[in-house]
Amino acid sequence: MSGLIGEYNCKLDGKGRLSLPSKLRAQFPESAENTLVINRGFEKCLVLYTKEDWLIETAKLNAVDDFMSPEIRRFKRIFTNGANLIQIDNAMRILIPKKLLEYADLSDDVVLSANGSKVEIWSQHLYDTELSVDSDELSNLAQHFHKQRSSSTEQD
């Protein structure tokens, strides 16, 4: 799902089902076969992946040797905890597990934010808070990103 784009305002129904917007679904590869992986995000959001992209993410995790590091083992456990295979039903909805709804504080209004190979699912109020930034903070974040990107390119 690399190259996903778009931001979509959606409603969650009382059973925890979320209709996936057609413009977003059209970006999913046929190989996804109506199966996605949903997991906790680093912030208070959820993340959707195709199964193929989830396997890429977990391969990155498994490439890091954790034999002697309790921190790495713990991170791997926490990162993968809560991951669930979910199906897109005939009405083009996904059913979000209750534990994950609670984790991300999802109830009614949600935002789907496509970002590269994943889709973040946010409660509207937490998303608004996350993106509430003034120009100075945005500039500082951009500088930090540029420094990180430059240092990782130098290492290649």
Phi, psi and omega in degrees: 000022181297145179087013177295140178223158174120157176229130189227127174271129185223170175243142175260133179277175185296342179264003180086021178264143182233123176281127179276126181299143183299324180294330176282313180303324182296340180273347179287138178289152178302329182296344178294333177048043177062021177240130179232167172245133177243142182207169175290145173266173179291320173272186182280064176220175174248161181230132176255136175228157163287162178299321179299315180290327176297319179295326175295316179297315181289331175296322176298318178298314184290342178287343179270122181292124181245010186308314185251006185244106178296330180294316180293317178300318181294316179300314180301316179298312183293318183298319183272348179296129178095353178295134182223139168283131177229152181255143169275120184280181182296337178269010178064038178244157170242148177258117182271126179303144185304317180301322180286325174302316180294316180304315185266005179056042181270132177221304188231284181275125180230160177237131172258122181241107180283135187211094178070246182259014181217166175236122176272141177244116184241149165290145184304316184291322178289325177295315178300319178295316181300321183268001177283103186214141175269171186296326179294316179295319178299319178297317178296319178297319179296319178297316179299315179299315181297319178297315179298317181296318180296317182290326179287329177289325178294329182284340182286000000 
